[in-house]
Amino acid sequence: MIEATRNLVEAAGAAPLAAALRLHEQLSGKRVALILSGGNASREQLLAVLGREHPMTTRARHETLSAS
């Protein structure tokens, strides 16, 4: 969603989209409006979803492991 529309939607806020995708045959040809909400995600969660790591997060994790 974020890459296609530049909108951040948290997992629970995307439930209407999940339902619409599941019901796509019944909704075919109909006008459908969905409300997608939320943006309650930390920077680390967002980077993990996008498959990237923030340099500071990686460094902090490495320092924590090295100190153990």
The first five atom37 places (N, CA, C, CB, O) and aatype in JSON, in Angstrom:
{
  "aatype": [12, 9, 6, 0, 16, 1, 2, 10, 19, 6, 0, 0, 7, 0, 0, 14, 10, 0, 0, 0, 10, 1, 10, 8, 6, 5, 10, 15, 7, 11, 1, 19, 0, 10, 9, 10, 15, 7, 7, 2, 0, 15, 1, 6, 5, 10, 10, 0, 19, 10, 7, 1, 6, 8, 14, 12, 16, 16, 1, 0, 1, 8, 6, 16, 10, 15, 0, 15],
  "atom_mask": [
    [1, 1, 1, 1, 1],
    [1, 1, 1, 1, 1],
    [1, 1, 1, 1, 1],
    [1, 1, 1, 1, 1],
    [1, 1, 1, 1, 1],
    [1, 1, 1, 1, 1],
    [1, 1, 1, 1, 1],
    [1, 1, 1, 1, 1],
    [1, 1, 1, 1, 1],
    [1, 1, 1, 1, 1],
    [1, 1, 1, 1, 1],
    [1, 1, 1, 1, 1],
    [1, 1, 1, 0, 1],
    [1, 1, 1, 1, 1],
    [1, 1, 1, 1, 1],
    [1, 1, 1, 1, 1],
    [1, 1, 1, 1, 1],
    [1, 1, 1, 1, 1],
    [1, 1, 1, 1, 1],
    [1, 1, 1, 1, 1],
    [1, 1, 1, 1, 1],
    [1, 1, 1, 1, 1],
    [1, 1, 1, 1, 1],
    [1, 1, 1, 1, 1],
    [1, 1, 1, 1, 1],
    [1, 1, 1, 1, 1],
    [1, 1, 1, 1, 1],
    [1, 1, 1, 1, 1],
    [1, 1, 1, 0, 1],
    [1, 1, 1, 1, 1],
    [1, 1, 1, 1, 1],
    [1, 1, 1, 1, 1],
    [1, 1, 1, 1, 1],
    [1, 1, 1, 1, 1],
    [1, 1, 1, 1, 1],
    [1, 1, 1, 1, 1],
    [1, 1, 1, 1, 1],
    [1, 1, 1, 0, 1],
    [1, 1, 1, 0, 1],
    [1, 1, 1, 1, 1],
    [1, 1, 1, 1, 1],
    [1, 1, 1, 1, 1],
    [1, 1, 1, 1, 1],
    [1, 1, 1, 1, 1],
    [1, 1, 1, 1, 1],
    [1, 1, 1, 1, 1],
    [1, 1, 1, 1, 1],
    [1, 1, 1, 1, 1],
    [1, 1, 1, 1, 1],
    [1, 1, 1, 1, 1],
    [1, 1, 1, 0, 1],
    [1, 1, 1, 1, 1],
    [1, 1, 1, 1, 1],
    [1, 1, 1, 1, 1],
    [1, 1, 1, 1, 1],
    [1, 1, 1, 1, 1],
    [1, 1, 1, 1, 1],
    [1, 1, 1, 1, 1],
    [1, 1, 1, 1, 1],
    [1, 1, 1, 1, 1],
    [1, 1, 1, 1, 1],
    [1, 1, 1, 1, 1],
    [1, 1, 1, 1, 1],
    [1, 1, 1, 1, 1],
    [1, 1, 1, 1, 1],
    [1, 1, 1, 1, 1],
    [1, 1, 1, 1, 1],
    [1, 1, 1, 1, 1]
  ],
  "atom_positions": [
    [[0.83, -1.19, 0.0], [0.0, 0.0, 0.0], [0.87, 1.25, 0.0], [-0.94, 0.0, 1.21], [0.61, 2.2, -0.74]],
    [[1.9, 1.25, 0.83], [2.71, 2.46, 0.94], [3.46, 2.74, -0.36], [3.71, 2.33, 2.09], [3.63, 3.9, -0.74]],
    [[3.89, 1.71, -1.05], [4.63, 1.93, -2.29], [3.71, 2.35, -3.43], [5.39, 0.68, -2.67], [4.12, 3.13, -4.29]],
    [[2.48, 1.85, -3.44], [1.56, 2.18, -4.53], [0.91, 3.54, -4.35], [0.49, 1.11, -4.63], [0.74, 4.27, -5.33]],
    [[0.55, 3.9, -3.12], [-0.22, 5.13, -2.91], [0.46, 6.13, -1.98], [-1.56, 4.79, -2.35], [-0.04, 7.24, -1.81]],
    [[1.58, 5.75, -1.39], [2.3, 6.59, -0.42], [1.48, 6.81, 0.85], [2.64, 7.94, -1.05], [1.66, 7.81, 1.54]],
    [[0.58, 5.86, 1.17], [-0.21, 5.91, 2.4], [0.21, 4.77, 3.31], [-1.73, 5.84, 2.09], [0.36, 3.63, 2.86]],
    [[0.39, 5.07, 4.57], [0.74, 4.06, 5.55], [-0.53, 3.58, 6.24], [1.76, 4.6, 6.58], [-1.26, 4.38, 6.82]],
    [[-0.79, 2.28, 6.17], [-1.96, 1.68, 6.81], [-1.45, 0.56, 7.69], [-3.0, 1.16, 5.75], [-0.72, -0.32, 7.23]],
    [[-1.83, 0.59, 8.96], [-1.39, -0.49, 9.84], [-2.19, -1.76, 9.55], [-1.55, -0.08, 11.33], [-3.22, -1.7, 8.88]],
    [[-1.72, -2.87, 10.04], [-2.33, -4.17, 9.71], [-3.82, -4.21, 10.04], [-1.62, -5.28, 10.46], [-4.61, -4.62, 9.19]],
    [[-4.22, -3.81, 11.23], [-5.63, -3.86, 11.6], [-6.46, -2.9, 10.76], [-5.81, -3.54, 13.09], [-7.63, -3.16, 10.49]],
    [[-5.87, -1.78, 10.35], [-6.58, -0.8, 9.54], [-6.8, -1.26, 8.11], [0.0, 0.0, 0.0], [-7.61, -0.68, 7.39]],
    [[-6.09, -2.3, 7.7], [-6.23, -2.82, 6.34], [-7.22, -3.97, 6.26], [-4.88, -3.27, 5.82], [-7.36, -4.59, 5.21]],
    [[-7.92, -4.28, 7.35], [-8.89, -5.38, 7.35], [-9.96, -5.23, 6.28], [-9.55, -5.48, 8.71], [-10.33, -6.23, 5.65]],
    [[-10.49, -4.01, 6.03], [-11.49, -3.89, 4.96], [-10.94, -4.3, 3.59], [-12.01, -2.46, 4.89], [-11.65, -4.9, 2.78]],
    [[-9.67, -3.97, 3.32], [-9.07, -4.37, 2.05], [-8.94, -5.88, 1.98], [-7.68, -3.71, 1.89], [-9.21, -6.48, 0.93]],
    [[-8.54, -6.51, 3.06], [-8.44, -7.97, 3.09], [-9.8, -8.61, 2.81], [-7.88, -8.46, 4.45], [-9.9, -9.59, 2.06]],
    [[-10.84, -8.06, 3.42], [-12.2, -8.6, 3.2], [-12.63, -8.41, 1.75], [-13.21, -7.92, 4.13], [-13.2, -9.32, 1.15]],
    [[-12.36, -7.25, 1.19], [-12.74, -6.99, -0.2], [-11.99, -7.92, -1.16], [-12.46, -5.53, -0.57], [-12.57, -8.4, -2.14]],
    [[-10.73, -8.16, -0.89], [-9.96, -9.07, -1.74], [-10.51, -10.49, -1.66], [-8.47, -9.05, -1.34], [-10.54, -11.22, -2.66]],
    [[-10.93, -10.87, -0.48], [-11.5, -12.21, -0.31], [-12.85, -12.34, -1.02], [-11.66, -12.53, 1.18], [-13.19, -13.41, -1.51]],
    [[-13.6, -11.26, -1.07], [-14.94, -11.26, -1.67], [-14.95, -10.69, -3.09], [-15.9, -10.47, -0.8], [-15.99, -10.24, -3.56]],
    [[-13.83, -10.69, -3.75], [-13.72, -10.01, -5.05], [-14.73, -10.49, -6.08], [-12.33, -10.19, -5.6], [-15.19, -9.69, -6.9]],
    [[-15.09, -11.75, -6.07], [-16.07, -12.24, -7.04], [-17.45, -11.64, -6.78], [-16.15, -13.77, -7.0], [-18.15, -11.25, -7.72]],
    [[-17.86, -11.58, -5.5], [-19.17, -11.0, -5.17], [-19.2, -9.49, -5.39], [-19.52, -11.32, -3.72], [-20.26, -8.92, -5.64]],
    [[-18.04, -8.85, -5.29], [-17.97, -7.4, -5.44], [-17.71, -6.97, -6.88], [-16.9, -6.84, -4.54], [-17.8, -5.78, -7.2]],
    [[-17.39, -7.91, -7.74], [-17.07, -7.59, -9.13], [-18.21, -6.81, -9.79], [-16.78, -8.88, -9.91], [-19.37, -7.21, -9.71]],
    [[-17.86, -5.72, -10.42], [-18.83, -4.89, -11.12], [-19.57, -3.91, -10.22], [0.0, 0.0, 0.0], [-20.35, -3.1, -10.71]],
    [[-19.33, -3.97, -8.92], [-20.0, -3.07, -7.99], [-19.05, -1.95, -7.59], [-20.49, -3.83, -6.74], [-17.83, -2.12, -7.6]],
    [[-19.61, -0.82, -7.24], [-18.82, 0.29, -6.73], [-18.59, 0.04, -5.24], [-19.52, 1.67, -6.97], [-19.54, -0.12, -4.48]],
    [[-17.34, 0.01, -4.85], [-16.98, -0.33, -3.47], [-16.1, 0.78, -2.91], [-16.26, -1.71, -3.39], [-15.17, 1.24, -3.57]],
    [[-16.38, 1.19, -1.69], [-15.55, 2.16, -0.99], [-15.0, 1.5, 0.27], [-16.35, 3.46, -0.64], [-15.75, 0.85, 1.0]],
    [[-13.72, 1.66, 0.51], [-13.08, 1.08, 1.69], [-12.47, 2.19, 2.52], [-12.02, 0.04, 1.3], [-11.92, 3.15, 1.97]],
    [[-12.56, 2.07, 3.82], [-11.87, 2.99, 4.71], [-10.68, 2.24, 5.29], [-12.82, 3.54, 5.85], [-10.84, 1.27, 6.04]],
    [[-9.5, 2.7, 4.95], [-8.26, 2.14, 5.47], [-7.72, 3.14, 6.48], [-7.21, 1.84, 4.32], [-7.64, 4.33, 6.19]],
    [[-7.35, 2.66, 7.65], [-6.98, 3.6, 8.69], [-5.69, 3.2, 9.39], [-8.09, 3.72, 9.71], [-5.16, 2.11, 9.21]],
    [[-5.22, 4.14, 10.18], [-4.08, 3.89, 11.04], [-2.75, 4.13, 10.37], [0.0, 0.0, 0.0], [-2.62, 4.09, 9.15]],
    [[-1.81, 4.37, 11.17], [-0.44, 4.54, 10.74], [0.44, 4.29, 11.94], [0.0, 0.0, 0.0], [1.53, 4.84, 12.08]],
    [[-0.07, 3.44, 12.82], [0.57, 3.19, 14.1], [1.65, 2.12, 13.93], [-0.47, 2.75, 15.14], [1.47, 0.97, 14.33]],
    [[2.75, 2.52, 13.35], [3.87, 1.6, 13.15], [5.16, 2.34, 13.47], [3.89, 1.03, 11.69], [5.33, 3.5, 13.1]],
    [[6.06, 1.66, 14.15], [7.35, 2.27, 14.45], [8.22, 2.28, 13.2], [8.07, 1.52, 15.6], [7.91, 1.58, 12.22]],
    [[9.26, 3.04, 13.22], [10.19, 3.08, 12.1], [10.77, 1.69, 11.83], [11.31, 4.09, 12.36], [10.92, 1.28, 10.68]],
    [[11.09, 0.97, 12.91], [11.66, -0.37, 12.76], [10.66, -1.33, 12.12], [12.11, -0.91, 14.12], [11.04, -2.14, 11.27]],
    [[9.37, -1.25, 12.52], [8.36, -2.1, 11.91], [8.2, -1.79, 10.43], [7.02, -1.94, 12.62], [8.11, -2.71, 9.61]],
    [[8.17, -0.53, 10.1], [8.03, -0.13, 8.71], [9.22, -0.6, 7.88], [7.89, 1.38, 8.6], [9.04, -1.13, 6.78]],
    [[10.41, -0.42, 8.38], [11.6, -0.86, 7.65], [11.62, -2.38, 7.49], [12.87, -0.39, 8.36], [12.04, -2.88, 6.45]],
    [[11.17, -3.11, 8.51], [11.12, -4.57, 8.42], [10.14, -5.01, 7.34], [10.74, -5.19, 9.78], [10.43, -5.94, 6.58]],
    [[8.98, -4.37, 7.27], [7.98, -4.71, 6.26], [8.52, -4.43, 4.86], [6.69, -3.92, 6.49], [8.26, -5.19, 3.92]],
    [[9.26, -3.34, 4.73], [9.81, -2.99, 3.42], [11.07, -3.78, 3.09], [10.11, -1.51, 3.38], [11.62, -3.64, 2.0]],
    [[11.54, -4.61, 4.04], [12.71, -5.44, 3.79], [14.02, -4.7, 3.9], [0.0, 0.0, 0.0], [15.01, -5.08, 3.28]],
    [[14.02, -3.64, 4.69], [15.25, -2.86, 4.87], [15.51, -2.7, 6.35], [15.15, -1.47, 4.18], [14.6, -2.83, 7.17]],
    [[16.74, -2.42, 6.7], [17.06, -2.13, 8.08], [17.67, -0.74, 8.16], [18.03, -3.18, 8.67], [18.42, -0.33, 7.28]],
    [[17.34, -0.04, 9.2], [17.9, 1.29, 9.44], [19.3, 1.1, 10.01], [16.99, 2.13, 10.4], [19.48, 0.26, 10.89]],
    [[20.29, 1.87, 9.55], [21.67, 1.7, 10.04], [21.79, 1.8, 11.56], [22.56, 2.73, 9.4], [22.56, 1.04, 12.15]],
    [[21.07, 2.71, 12.2], [21.16, 2.86, 13.64], [20.57, 1.64, 14.36], [20.44, 4.13, 14.09], [21.09, 1.23, 15.39]],
    [[19.5, 1.06, 13.81], [18.9, -0.13, 14.42], [19.87, -1.29, 14.34], [17.57, -0.49, 13.72], [20.03, -2.03, 15.31]],
    [[20.52, -1.46, 13.19], [21.48, -2.54, 13.01], [22.65, -2.36, 13.96], [21.97, -2.59, 11.55], [23.09, -3.33, 14.59]],
    [[23.17, -1.14, 14.07], [24.3, -0.87, 14.95], [23.95, -1.12, 16.41], [24.78, 0.57, 14.77], [24.73, -1.72, 17.14]],
    [[22.77, -0.66, 16.83], [22.34, -0.86, 18.22], [22.2, -2.35, 18.52], [21.01, -0.12, 18.49], [22.58, -2.79, 19.61]],
    [[21.66, -3.11, 17.59], [21.49, -4.56, 17.79], [22.85, -5.22, 17.9], [20.67, -5.19, 16.65], [23.05, -6.1, 18.74]],
    [[23.8, -4.81, 17.06], [25.15, -5.38, 17.08], [25.84, -5.06, 18.4], [25.99, -4.85, 15.89], [26.49, -5.93, 18.98]],
    [[25.71, -3.83, 18.87], [26.34, -3.43, 20.14], [25.74, -4.22, 21.31], [26.17, -1.92, 20.38], [26.45, -4.6, 22.23]],
    [[24.43, -4.46, 21.26], [23.78, -5.22, 22.33], [24.29, -6.65, 22.34], [22.25, -5.2, 22.15], [24.57, -7.2, 23.41]],
    [[24.42, -7.25, 21.17], [24.91, -8.63, 21.09], [26.38, -8.73, 21.5], [24.73, -9.18, 19.66], [26.78, -9.71, 22.13]],
    [[27.17, -7.72, 21.16], [28.6, -7.74, 21.49], [28.81, -7.59, 22.99], [29.34, -6.62, 20.74], [29.77, -8.13, 23.53]],
    [[27.93, -6.86, 23.67], [28.08, -6.62, 25.09], [27.68, -7.83, 25.92], [27.25, -5.42, 25.51], [28.02, -7.92, 27.1]],
    [[26.97, -8.76, 25.31], [26.5, -9.95, 26.06], [27.61, -10.93, 26.32], [25.39, -10.65, 25.32], [27.38, -11.97, 26.93]]
  ]
}
